[in-house]
């Protein structure tokens, strides 16, 4: 049984931190080896709390189905809600269905629609997010909470700063996302001038599954889609 933090010496704390490097490395290695041969994929983000009876769930499932038919694999966080819908849509039409699972104290459990060889467990959020962005040619962001916003702004910041090659970031649902885009334009851009005039254009807002998939396929048809690894 490990000592409580307040009873550990500084040397003991530093030693534990050093050993954690090997756990982090192992998560990167497993993620890279599992994902490097699946081909072009799209990450679908959204709330774990979205039930199968909701329109958002049904739309996420349809988006994933259409993406799979268009030749893309689907990556989700592997849990319930929108994540389950994404994996389900891909699984039901035979497309690659990837789940990047993470253990949380509430609301997270693996869904049954992930391909057995593409279900990966993580302890570290930051390693998991690297896998999302490294192996995705686009991002579809469904309505969600803090975790969804975190994933959105991670992708948006990496594209904005050029750390990630430009690729579509699709926000699904103008009613849900419209206020955020207005805040970008009116407050960040016009009033405080903390973003550039082109930054809001990194995002596409759509209201149907067909529109979401069209944004992605049109973009990559022009860009001559290639795997990003």
Buried (B, 14 or more C-beta within 10 A) or exposed (E): EEEEEEEBEEEEEEEEEEEEEEEBEEBBEBBBEBBEEBBBBBBBBBBBEBEEEBEBBBBBBBBBBBBBBBEBBBBBBBBBBBBBBBBBBBBBBEBBBBBBBBEEEEEBEBBEBBBEEBBBBBEBBEBBBBBBBBBBBBBBBBBBEEBBEEBBEBBBEBBBEEEBEEBBBBBBBEEBBEEBBEEBBEEBBEEEEEBEEEBBEBBBBBEEBEBBBBBBBEBBEEEEBEEBE
